[in-house]
Amino acid sequence: MESNNLLEIKDLKVVYTSGKSTVQAVNGISLSLGRKETLGLVGETGAGKTTIALSILRLLPERTGRILNGSVTFDGVPVLELGETEMQAIRGGRVSMIFQDPMTALNPFIPIGQQIEEALFLHNGDKLDSKALGERIDEILGLVGIPPERKKEYPHQFSGGMKQRVVIAMALACSPELLIADEPTTALDVTIQAQVLAMMEELKQRLDMSMLMITHDLGIVAKTCDKVAVIYSGEIVEYGTFEDFFVGERHHPYTEGLFGSIPDIYGNVRRLRPIEGMLPDPTDLPAGCKFHPRCPRCMDICKTDLPVAYVNGTHAVKCHVFASEEGYHGEC
């Protein structure tokens, strides 16, 4: 029987080592992504979101990044057990990634059409002749709203928003089943952000893709995601459906802090409510709940005992406060 999940991650642990220091980047994360679904990974800079994405594609830095434990399964294939040749057939073909900064993701010395052609040739070179390659490049540029006649131009001839469209075109060239979007609108102004997000959603529906959306912006999550996972210090502290997050009233204290940092155009509030403090040092994480030094609802047990996930239907929260919440039951 075919699994409804395209991607499954179980108990993933990733560290970075440099000299005598060990950065605990991802600490036992488990999640799943269904076919044609969009899952949002939400959290502050340094929470481990990009490390999760790089682990899926096996793109961690060779000398410093290391997967200690866990499994990543894509369409039934154990990704972490594949050889590099087998992985190359998946990477860029069946799974693509939009990297965070379009300014550095493009080669400044190569025309954009040639950069898209490279991905097509690598994965479909045996199926497409030169004429078919040119037609496919024109088609994919048209999909993202770039006139095909601009394919001979260089990255410096494009604006920031157009560069991001080129990066998206490269990621979609081989019609991937899974698209990983790492902060795809961070470098763009608000108007262009809305255009890019609308375009990505349209392309997702047209190509029947699943999407992993990495962001710190809950507004983007509200527009694009079916499910949400909130990441803090390399752990998922809250997981649920769109309705659990934006209709439900029970949230992890960290998620409440994220909501409190969003301007409310309907409320008479003079100042936003930021989350006090900073992310803990990943080389020396605190005992118990990793959020307890910043948590306004911290109890003594939070300082010593790691909380389990408390579950109510599709909603899971990793917080000791929920041990007494009606409808929630603990799971290891």
Phi, psi and omega in degrees: 000132182286130178290144177282349180268127176278324182231133176226127177242131181231123173049046182283128177232126183228137176232156170243134180242139177213108185064236180266358182268140176235117179269120178273091190277315180230127191236074174080046182275137173228132177200166178221153179228121180283166177293133180068014178264162171240124178248128178263128172259115188242138176169170180289165173301130181094002182284341179113008185295311181293326178298322176299314180297315181294329178292322179299320182269000183056049181242019177296148178304130187299319187278334187244329184270138182211133174272116183277327188199162173106179181221150174232119182243122178245115180051043178083356182261124178286097188301320186288348180261356183282152171285167184296323179296316177294324181292324180296331178290332179273315185291119181089339179261291180272334177233123179237161182226134170265113184281161193297320187245107181296338181294327182255351182279345181254144176280119185291348185260000185236132177303150186296324179299321180291327178290323175291321180300325181301316178294317180297316182295321182297320186258339183227019184299331181279351183251342186240129172276180185299323179294316180294324177299314179298320180294321180291322177298315178299320182295314184290325176294321177298323180300322183263010173081026177250126178303128182304332181292349178272005184293343179269001180273162183261160183307324183292348180272003182245150175286172180301316179294322179289324175300318179297324176295323177296316179299319177296319178300317179298319181292329184266358187306321184259018179051064184292156175278332179230128177246123176259118183248109183264102181046058190292348183238012186301318186272009187251153176284169191299318181296314180292325176306311182298320180295316181294317180296318179296321179294317180297320179295319178297316180292324177300315180292320183292323184262001180055045181269159162262156183221136172252108184260112179263124184199164170248004188255110180292339175295318177295319178301316182297330182276333193237340196256145173269325179228158183224137172235122179265124184253134174219123180050045175076013178233149171277115181262343176206141184214136178180185180277172176307315182295322179301324184274317190255353175245320180294159185249353182259123182218157172299146179305328178292318177297320177301322177295322177295317178295324181291343180271000181266129176299140178247109184288346181263345183262153178265074183242125184277330182225145174287163179252091181288160174281122183294149174081191183230163172304143179292159178296117183293348175272352181210070183289145180290158176288164178067217178290129183293341182269352190300328178295342182248358191274126178288348181248022184297136175242171181300321182296332181295333184279346185237325187250131176288125182288150172271174177276127175259126193242138172222099183066242180267359185258128179231134181227130181261084185201135181297334180302328185280359175297334181250005180283135182296133177093347182259140176231146185282141173229141179286000000 
